[in-house]
Amino acid sequence: MQENIMLISPDSQNVHHLGGGVYVTSAWSVSERKSSDFIGGQISLHDTKEDRSYLRGTVLEVINLGNKGFKRNRVSFVFKRSTGRRVIPLQVREKYSNTLTETREQIRY
């Protein structure tokens, strides 16, 4: 099942431009088992859980980084930037209320 994800990443501190409209995020806490569900889905980055996205795109690859000294597994997302409308968290919460899960730094839908 393909999933979409919003990441709370203030001031674009956790994303790097690789060129050609392709970006990679720093490490995020996502289970290795679930990580492949995001390939082909939408990713958006936000300063807060209420702000519109400042960057969004389609996930091309999810790189498993292991637990890197933490209790939970870490992954990085590689994505191709999309243009057009920004992702608005309130609208996502309303549209996907039955399937949405939310943590401190992530909203999955």
N, C-alpha and C positions, 0 to 999 in steps of 0.2 A: 504494500500500500504506500503510495507516494505521499509524503508529508511536506508541509511548508513550515518555515521557522522565522521568527523575528528575534533578533539578538539586540540586547541593550548594550550599546558600545559607544559611550560618550565621546564626542569629538574625533571620531574615526580613529581612535588610538589602537584599535585591534584589527585593522585591515590594511593590506598592502597591495598597491597596484603592480601587477606583473607586466603590464603592457597589453595593447590590443583589446582593451576593455575587459581584461581578465583580472580578477582580484583573488586574494587568499586572506582568510581570517587567521587570527592567532588561535590558540588552543581554547576549546570550549568543552564543557562537561556533557558528553553524550555517550550513551552505551554503544559499544562496538556492534552489538546485535542490531540496534535500531538505526545506526548511522547510514546504511545503504538506502533506507527508506526516503532520505532527503534528496537523492540523486534525481535530477529532472524536476524537482520541486522549486518553489520560490523561496528566496532568502531576502530578508530586509534588515537593515541596520538602523537603529534609532538611538537618540540621545537619552530618552526616558521612555517608560512604558506608555506614555500618553502622546508623545510627539510623533509627527509624521516621519516616515523614513527619509534619511538623507542619501541612502544608497540601496539599490535593490537589484536582483538579478536571478538567473536560473543556475541552480547548483549543477556543476559539471562533474565534480569529484569530491569525495570525502576522504581525507587522509587520516588514518588511525594512528595516533601518537602514543597509545598506551596510557598508563596512569601517571607517568611523569612525576612520581613521588607523591601523588595525591591518592585519596581513597577511590575516586571515580575515574573512569576512562576519559581521555581527552581526544578530540578530533579537531582538524582544521577543515574549513569549507573552501573549495575553489569554485568560483562562480563567474559567469559572464554577465556584465552589467546590462540592465534593461533600461530603456528610456520610457518616458510617459508618466502616468499617474503614480503618485507616491502611495505607500501603504499606510493606512490610517488605522491604528489599533482599535479604536472604538468600533469602527465598522466591521473589522475582523471578529471582534468579540461577539457582536450581534449576529453576524452571518453564520459563524461556526460554533455557536454556544454549546452545542451537543457534543462536539468532538475536540474542543479546545482544551489544552493543558497549559498551565502557567507556572513558572518558577520565578525567582528573583531576577534572573538575567535572560530568560527565554520565554517565548510564547510559541507553542507548537499548535498547528491546526491542519 
